[in-house]
Amino acid sequence: MLNKGLLIVISAPSGAGKSTICGRYLKKHPDTSYSISVTTRKPRKGEKEGKDYYFVSEKEFKSFIKKGDFLEYARVFGEYYGTRRSSVEGKLNKGKNVLLDIDVKGALQLMKKINGVFIFVLPPSKKVLVSRLKERKTDKKAEILKRLRIANKELAYINKYDYVIINDKLSDAVSNISLIIQAEKHSVINNGAVIEKCVKLFSKTEADKWKK
């Protein structure tokens, strides 16, 4: 029904399982394209250039800002992250769904610029969130506490999102996102052109043709 692709934006506190959910969703839906963000932070173990992120210097990042290349960007934990227009708009116009895995700051910027499906992922409890952050073994205690403080601030923006999903069981979280996207494909707001065509088809002028 849709001629244009859907922009799927997923945000979550650090440790809620956002990246894992996105990875599983993309495996189940190879027709959806993943928008790879640009960042100034250093690659973590196992991360690859052009697959997980595009890693650039702060100088390069700021040059992109001046050129207006970003749909959104933000500074998180001292590093810049951003989404380039070219990695999103071209694919959407070709009818391809695009998945964005970004923080709340970036999502709030996008809400003002582009239509999309905005989904917030929550952990089942604070205890589980702390446990997941510790299991990652990428942050020291002070960094984990900092992430938890930021998580508390991010929770204040849930009502800006369209949907919320509790990531208690990974398979259920991924399935719920699939159901949301299916529903959005058939929503009235995303099918204006189809509705307009149908209204014209069943207009009085068209009905008169059938009388002849």
C-alpha positions as CSV (number, residue, x, y, z in Angstrom):
1,M,0.0,0.0,0.0
2,L,2.8,2.4,0.9
3,N,4.9,3.9,-1.9
4,K,7.3,5.4,0.6
5,G,9.3,3.4,3.2
6,L,8.8,3.7,6.9
7,L,11.3,5.2,9.2
8,I,11.6,3.1,12.3
9,V,13.3,4.9,15.3
10,I,14.2,2.8,18.4
11,S,15.6,4.4,21.6
12,A,16.4,2.9,25.0
13,P,18.5,3.5,28.1
14,S,22.0,2.0,27.9
15,G,21.8,-1.7,28.7
16,A,18.1,-2.1,27.8
17,G,19.1,-4.3,24.8
18,K,18.3,-1.9,22.0
19,S,21.2,-3.0,19.8
20,T,20.5,-6.7,20.2
21,I,16.8,-6.1,19.4
22,C,17.7,-4.2,16.3
23,G,20.1,-6.8,15.1
24,R,17.5,-9.6,15.5
25,Y,14.8,-7.5,13.8
26,L,17.0,-6.9,10.8
27,K,17.8,-10.6,10.4
28,K,14.1,-11.3,10.3
29,H,13.4,-8.4,8.0
30,P,16.2,-8.2,5.4
31,D,14.0,-5.8,3.4
32,T,14.6,-3.2,6.1
33,S,17.8,-1.1,5.8
34,Y,19.9,-0.2,8.9
35,S,20.9,3.4,9.1
36,I,24.6,3.4,10.2
37,S,25.4,6.4,12.4
38,V,28.5,8.5,12.3
39,T,30.4,8.8,15.6
40,T,33.6,10.4,17.0
41,R,34.2,7.6,19.6
42,K,36.7,4.9,19.2
43,P,35.5,1.5,18.0
44,R,34.8,-1.1,20.7
45,K,36.1,-4.7,20.4
46,G,34.5,-6.4,17.5
47,E,33.0,-3.3,15.9
48,K,33.6,-2.7,12.2
49,E,33.8,0.5,10.1
50,G,30.7,0.8,7.9
51,K,28.9,-2.0,9.7
52,D,28.4,-0.8,13.2
53,Y,29.3,2.9,12.8
54,Y,31.3,5.3,10.6
55,F,34.1,6.4,12.8
56,V,35.4,9.9,12.1
57,S,37.4,12.6,13.9
58,E,35.7,15.4,15.8
59,K,36.9,17.8,13.1
60,E,35.3,15.7,10.4
61,F,32.0,15.5,12.3
62,K,31.9,19.3,12.8
63,S,32.4,19.8,9.1
64,F,29.3,17.6,8.4
65,I,27.4,19.8,10.8
66,K,28.4,23.0,9.0
67,K,27.3,21.5,5.7
68,G,23.9,20.5,7.1
69,D,24.5,16.8,6.4
70,F,22.8,15.6,9.5
71,L,19.2,14.8,10.1
72,E,20.1,14.7,13.8
73,Y,23.1,14.7,15.9
74,A,24.0,14.8,19.6
75,R,26.9,14.6,22.0
76,V,26.6,11.6,24.4
77,F,29.1,10.7,27.1
78,G,31.5,13.2,25.5
79,E,31.3,11.8,22.0
80,Y,29.3,12.9,18.9
81,Y,26.8,10.7,17.2
82,G,24.7,11.6,14.1
83,T,22.5,10.4,11.2
84,R,23.3,11.6,7.7
85,R,20.5,12.6,5.4
86,S,21.9,10.5,2.5
87,S,21.6,7.3,4.6
88,V,17.9,7.8,5.2
89,E,15.9,9.9,2.8
90,G,17.1,8.2,-0.4
91,K,16.1,4.8,0.8
92,L,12.7,6.0,2.1
93,N,11.9,7.6,-1.2
94,K,12.6,4.2,-2.9
95,G,10.1,2.5,-0.7
96,K,12.6,0.8,1.6
97,N,12.0,0.8,5.4
98,V,14.9,2.3,7.4
99,L,15.7,1.3,11.0
100,L,17.5,3.9,13.2
101,D,19.0,3.0,16.6
102,I,19.5,6.3,18.3
103,D,19.4,8.0,21.7
104,V,16.5,10.2,23.0
105,K,18.2,13.5,22.0
106,G,18.5,12.4,18.4
107,A,15.0,11.0,18.3
108,L,13.5,14.3,19.6
109,Q,15.3,16.1,16.8
110,L,13.9,13.7,14.2
111,M,10.4,14.1,15.5
112,K,10.5,17.7,14.4
113,K,11.9,17.0,10.9
114,I,10.5,13.7,9.5
115,N,7.6,11.3,9.9
116,G,8.4,8.0,11.5
117,V,7.5,5.2,14.0
118,F,9.1,6.1,17.3
119,I,9.6,3.1,19.7
120,F,11.0,3.3,23.2
121,V,12.5,0.1,24.7
122,L,12.5,-0.5,28.5
123,P,14.2,-3.1,30.6
124,P,11.8,-5.1,32.9
125,S,13.4,-3.5,36.0
126,K,16.2,-1.3,37.2
127,K,17.9,-4.4,38.7
128,V,17.9,-6.1,35.3
129,L,19.3,-2.9,33.7
130,V,22.2,-2.7,36.2
131,S,22.9,-6.4,35.7
132,R,23.1,-6.0,31.9
133,L,25.4,-3.0,32.2
134,K,27.7,-5.0,34.4
135,E,27.6,-8.0,32.1
136,R,28.8,-5.9,29.2
137,K,32.1,-5.3,31.0
138,T,32.8,-2.2,29.0
139,D,32.2,0.4,31.7
140,K,33.6,1.0,35.2
141,K,31.3,1.6,38.2
142,A,31.4,5.4,37.8
143,E,30.4,5.1,34.2
144,I,27.5,2.7,35.0
145,L,26.2,5.2,37.6
146,K,26.4,8.0,35.0
147,R,24.4,5.9,32.5
148,L,21.8,5.2,35.1
149,R,21.4,8.9,35.9
150,I,21.0,9.6,32.2
151,A,18.4,6.8,31.9
152,N,16.3,8.5,34.6
153,K,16.3,11.7,32.5
154,E,15.5,9.8,29.3
155,L,12.4,8.2,30.9
156,A,10.8,11.6,31.1
157,Y,10.4,11.6,27.3
158,I,8.6,8.3,26.8
159,N,5.3,10.1,26.2
160,K,6.9,11.7,23.1
161,Y,7.2,8.3,21.5
162,D,4.4,6.3,19.7
163,Y,5.0,2.9,21.4
164,V,6.8,1.4,24.3
165,I,8.2,-2.2,24.5
166,I,9.4,-4.0,27.6
167,N,12.5,-6.1,26.8
168,D,11.9,-9.0,29.2
169,K,12.1,-11.7,26.6
170,L,14.1,-10.9,23.5
171,S,12.0,-12.9,21.0
172,D,8.8,-11.2,22.3
173,A,10.3,-7.7,22.0
174,V,11.4,-8.4,18.4
175,S,7.9,-9.8,17.5
176,N,6.2,-6.8,19.1
177,I,8.2,-4.4,16.9
178,S,7.2,-6.5,13.8
179,L,3.5,-6.2,14.8
180,I,3.9,-2.4,15.3
181,I,5.4,-2.0,11.8
182,Q,2.7,-4.2,10.2
183,A,0.0,-2.0,11.8
184,E,1.7,1.2,10.7
185,K,1.8,0.1,7.1
186,H,-2.0,0.0,7.2
187,S,-2.6,3.1,9.2
188,V,-4.7,5.9,7.8
189,I,-2.0,8.5,8.2
190,N,0.5,6.5,6.2
191,N,-1.9,5.8,3.3
192,G,-3.2,9.2,2.4
193,A,-2.4,8.8,-1.3
194,V,-4.3,5.4,-1.5
195,I,-7.3,6.9,0.4
196,E,-7.4,9.9,-1.9
197,K,-7.4,7.6,-4.9
198,C,-10.3,5.5,-3.5
199,V,-12.3,8.6,-2.7
200,K,-11.9,9.8,-6.3
201,L,-12.8,6.3,-7.6
202,F,-16.1,6.3,-5.7
203,S,-16.9,9.9,-6.2
204,K,-20.3,10.9,-7.8
205,T,-18.6,11.6,-11.1
206,E,-17.2,8.1,-11.3
207,A,-20.5,6.6,-10.1
208,D,-22.3,8.4,-13.0
209,K,-20.1,6.6,-15.5
210,W,-21.5,3.3,-14.3
211,K,-25.0,4.4,-15.1
212,K,-24.3,4.8,-18.8
